[in-house]
Amino acid sequence: MEPNEVIDVLNRPASQELLARNIARLGYVAGDGTPRTIPIGFTWNGAEIVLCTAKNAAKVKALRKNPAVALTIDTEAQPPKILLIRGTSTQEELDDLPAEFLRQAAGMPPEQAAAWEAEVRELYADGMVRITVTPSWAKLIDFETTLPSAVEELIRRKNG
């Protein structure tokens, strides 16, 4: 997929709505060679998806070995909106908490946000890893204007 095509998909209003959410499912190849999919908090910075995790997380070592990832961000309502992203990840070890991680407190009442920040600063006292995903492929499925590729193909055959 060409970079301008990826940008076009990610700039659609429904994609922007999904990128404003805070939980995605991250798919990657684990250290033992088997696939993993995990829920993880994320931030969209307008060009990349930023994930933050503990320095000792198994995914950090696995992503250093194989940086290819897939992400799914979706809704629970019917019909669902689904944003599928594939890309390459990079990791950066930080001695502090990434600003993107601290932004997860946005929307919490001030007292709750302060307590949460104090707790995570203690838990991650040695810092975190910022994982950045640069999208190289994206597909939006909203079941109104876009469908899964296999369904689109079936409709073409039927009408064809």
Buried (B, 14 or more C-beta within 10 A) or exposed (E): EEEEEBEBBBEBEBBEBBBEBBEBBBBBBBBEEEEBEBEBBBBBEEEBBBBBBBBEBBBBEBBEEBBEBBBBBBBEEEEEBBBBBBBBBEBEEBEEBBEBBBBBBEEEEEEEBEEBBEEBEEEBEEBBBBBBBBBBBBBBBBEEEBBEEEEEEEEEEEEE
